[in-house]
Structure formats: structure tokens, C-alpha cells
Amino acid sequence: MNSFIHFSRRNFGSVLKCSNSDCGFIQRRNAHDILIRERTGKPIIKYGPGGRSSVSGHIATVFGCTGFLGRYLVAKLAKQGTQVIIPFRDEDEKRHLKVNGDLGQVVPIEFDLRNTDAIVSAVRHSDIVYNLIGRDYDTKNFSYEAVHAEYPAKIAEISAEQGVSRFVHVSALNADARSTSKFYRSKALGERLVRNAFPDATIVRPAYLFGPEDRFLNRLAATGGWELLIRHNDAVVHPVNVIDVAKALAMMQTSESTAGETYELYGTKGYTFTEIYDFVGEVTKKTNTRVYIPKSIALLYARLQNSLLPWATISPDDIERMTISDKFSEDAKTFGDLDIEPVSLEAAAITVLRRFRYNVYFDAPPDEVEAAKATLKKRKVPFIHT
């Protein structure tokens, strides 16, 4: 970013001094920074001291804004003073996003992925477009291939036609055209189609995301007293905090060096699912009945659940992905290239798992949980473990 104003500090606050000695001093809140987009040559003019009540000069469209990762990205962008366009399908799913930014900075637009005009309306004023659209399971209306490949390519193509400077596409770690997982195969196809439509697109491959609203730790903790694990499953995964991934995505807004690059964002340590179950039990202080079953039985169990229950549960492809170890590309960049140090699972999981504790030691920090359990035993309060 090229700045034509130099900063100086005097007495009770910050003022700005122009490089020309004849122009005197001006207030920081009236300062400007100019960023020139390399792809389009468009200037991005920043106004104000920074923060949600300033103007970053950027207009960002976030497809998938109502999802797990999307809500954190919208919050990060709006906090920087970016005007955020949030395409939505359901009126109730976007309401909580509006308070992330100042008045008029978070702009909802109703859209349909099958409606080209709606996509054009969502991207035509933006200088950066994020695609976070994805599904963990197939539906009769939206298949993996449609959600992860066909529609992202359509959005990328329209963004290029509308003169959008940057396109960031969120894929998945382990995306591979030869994977045994249909989910990962569709993600790999999506990367290829997006790059064909928008050659300078930034591809981001996050690992399993964990956070307060995740489908990872929450699912593993809400087992109803039973833990079903796949027998002989030694797959190692590297869960990553959703806030760290959102921070990385927000940084790409102003970092021109990230254009055309591929980033793999994963946690600091690898775990098997047995180790993760052990960790979840240690944090929640619950002892569940653990059952090891063959992969074939697990797949059958998932198919039966999906056919009998009217709501989404674990899918057969979820089972398949649980048996795949994380693989990293040598030419892909990581958190280190963005100067971000990801938070470990051990440090952040308590914010997700605390609600699964019994009330007696709900507020106890980890080192006081054992003392709380001893107190509970002394009081002879009924306590049933399955």
C-alpha cells in the first residue's frame, strides 16, 4: 500500500503532516491511503483512523455469508470499515450480520444461485468477492458438484466479466480429483473451474473448522452417551480455529501478493479421532460408552439415518472423510506466510465444549475440575455416567 502522508505525534493526540511543508497539519481522521489494484488499476481510497466507523475503501461480496465461516468473515471485514454485500436466501439467516458494521456498511441482497442477474447485482460494485458456499452433504436440490464446482465457477466468471479485482475461493484441505470422498473430488473440480474462469483467484483450503457453532466438536460432544468410532482408523487431522481462518481471509482483501496463490490453513497439531474423543471427554469430564465398528457398518448406519430422519445428520461421505488423513501440498502457502499463528485446539476448545459440562463444575477452569468432582462425590449427589 502506497501512502502519500507521513505520520507525526504531538501533545494530546495524533496529527498528520504532509510531505509538502506548505500544507501544514491535518487531523488523522481526514487522512487518506491509496491502494491500486494490480489487476484492474482501480484505486482504493481509505478514509479515517480505522475501525468500523471509518471507510476502508473496499466493497466486498461474501457468498456463503450466513454459514459458519461466513459470519466470522463478515464481522472481520465490517470491523475494518469495509462495505460488505451479503447475498442471502432466507430472511432470518442474515439479520444477525447487519449489526457487525456501521449504518449502511452491511448490505443484504436477496439472491438465488440459479439466477444470473441476482449474482450480477451482488458483485458489480465490489472490488473483492469471497466464495464460501459449500455443503457437508448432498441434497436433492443441490449436489456436491453443483455447490462446490458449477456455481463457484459461475460466480467467478460473472465476477471477471464485471471487473472485480480479486476473487477468493474457499475449498477444502485434501481436495483431490482422485479422492475416495465425493466431497473432496467436487472441491478439486471447483478449484480447477474457478481458476479457469478467474486465473488470479486465490484458493484457500482450510482443514476441519472448530468454533462455537461448528459441526465438528459439537457433534463429537453431543453423543448421547455413546461414541461410535471406526475400527482401525488411524487417519490424522489438523483442526483449525474458525477465527484464524476468517482473519486470514480478511487479510487477503488488502494483500495483493496473495492473488493467484493457494493457501492451506490447518491447526498446529495432528490428532486421530480417538485422540479427539479422548480430549473432548477430558474437557467435558464425561465418560461415554465407546464402540468400535467396521467402516462398512458405519456407512450403513449413516445411510439409514439419512433415509429415516427428516433432518441432516452424519452422511456417508462424512464417514469416508473421517478415514482420510490430512495431506499438504509443498507449493501451497500457509498461516506463516500471512504472519498468523493459529490457536491450538487445546487452548480454544473450552469455549465450545464448556456447555456440555455438568452444572457443578460448569465455570471451573481445567485445573479445578477434578476438585469440583471430588466435592460432588462428597455431597453424594446422584451422578450417572454411561
Steps between C-alpha positions, in 0.01 A plus 500: 500500500640836399435786738568863411460632856755476781396457864622703796383523862457821702384571849143373557435296185610391162523737206617448146768696323508521122825445318461853362600743776255762374187293566527507880334248729173317460307271733551125487130439432532688169799295382491291184688190388488385140528140382514427128359165391756327279248313287264787416697812595210621713594723796379406848492808723497456876349775713517540877706357787383142454223295654135439427411870482769570240502421129751243379414578138427134430168348402493125559238245404491188719310207351426249773487781757231327707711189554738412781814663354308775321368672813853538639636635172220757475577614855872536421440698181232729645720575800763638259251742344440291189157514342385138487241369256330194653297294249238296686217254432312502832393824669567369851851373425656839424353722774780443751761609244374857463623609845860407413554827315408865525175630355478411131826305495341153497270477198270195463404394147256215438629261236473156346800308369301409189419865426780664302358852539496461879869404502583797277320734741699357791848544345484794259607764755759287683877498467531162676268198504521213747339167421434299816204302367514132591306205639604209721238276342314450172137605461249442222523867400873562545756230427868517600598570139251784466583671830878448496578526129225616264373802695843623624620496138191697400562759771869526402411546132245772574746671737763511225248641252395771748860616554545369854865537601535205740328164540557274802364146482478284811556133420609229746820337616543159329313615188605239245345385173599139586371503859266229628282781638244653267525821703875533437466411131242774450722750684791418268276546196384834638859624537576414138185664361544814711861542385387458138239774543715731716873421457611731785260343750636420845423145610468437875493144637406490869512183709214395730367823654414519869320777685181573695259404218707226337397154382824353630551529878129553564417180316769301681384629839125452445513122478225415747737282701626295204816549296503317168848474350618327185713197577870521402467865396841668531416808292662818635323837469609854592194698622528877467325783682237671284609843627854447370370405156269803493795721595706357214218557251454860617873568457479392136278800433795739513787265418556501124777241539237235580342523154533178303640310799376188678487495880459196722384600848521235770556470874824471691468131585364180349258263677327173432126496568561276800730768644241770431230297676738456795563874506128586481432263791781658702366853448134416559583247776254249364566130460309349209467145374737461206415258221735412214321391183620404150493770234237310300263499799565871560410578138181295529412677826545841333284401201221377727505818706481718190215300350289475817550840665357821347800711604866485406719273711835340430527406132680204339754742357567632852599144592725479195672830583565383856726226359714739292815652650582863428747543216690821432630638169863606484426802282206630708541787744389486863418718802870578533500686167230728642680548834215330685560256784193275527349424838535139613204271555594464868493876556172578326281191539373598846291780346318240292479210744423675829124477440523119503629492860286418800384807691709428811827586328367694203706811578805323638826545307665175388726467806204532740271246337639204694447688828142572397440133427638407843263751662211352307588150616525616862149645483369166367309664219372242248734500204446249224762422236418269214 
